[in-house]
Amino acid sequence: MRATCAEWMTCLFVSLLCCSPPLQAAGEEPANFVSWRSGLSSSAQPNTAFLQQARSLGYDIVINLAPPEYDEAVANEGAILAAQGVVYV
């Protein structure tokens, strides 16, 4: 399935992982969360609870910019999102 430009820009969640984030309580926004405009936000690594509600929060796409060996990565992040119908890049 190939996403259109409009789909990419509708609800894009960019996971920016430049440094280890502080601990995040279940369901809270991740550290460094910024809503750039409607449908576009970025943050540090979200926790499992936040990822599990990605679709209900309005996200259609998650782009993970972290290297695969990142220590704070959520196990099965792609599977958690795919189960909700969220595209994981």
C-alpha positions, -999 to 999 in steps of 0.1 A, spaced: 0 0 0 14 33 -10 4 64 10 -5 96 -8 11 129 1 -21 140 18 -21 108 39 15 113 49 8 149 60 -25 142 77 -12 126 109 25 123 109 42 114 142 80 117 140 99 100 167 130 121 172 155 103 194 185 125 200 190 117 237 175 95 264 141 109 274 130 111 310 106 84 322 71 88 309 40 78 328 15 56 310 -5 75 284 13 108 289 28 126 259 64 116 253 93 140 263 99 169 239 64 165 224 58 194 199 27 199 178 41 217 148 7 222 132 -25 202 128 -15 167 118 23 170 124 40 164 157 74 151 169 88 138 202 113 116 219 106 79 222 70 73 232 64 44 257 43 13 250 11 28 265 13 59 242 19 37 211 -10 15 220 -33 45 217 -17 60 186 -48 54 163 -73 67 189 -51 99 192 -55 104 155 -21 91 142 -21 74 108 17 72 103 47 69 127 82 75 114 109 62 137 142 80 133 160 60 160 187 36 151 177 0 155 201 -5 184 187 23 205 185 12 241 152 29 249 133 14 219 100 -3 225 100 -40 217 77 -47 188 69 -11 181 60 -18 145 36 -46 155 19 -25 182 12 2 156 3 -22 127 -23 -39 150 -41 -5 150 -37 1 113 -10 27 118 17 28 91 51 23 106 82 36 87 
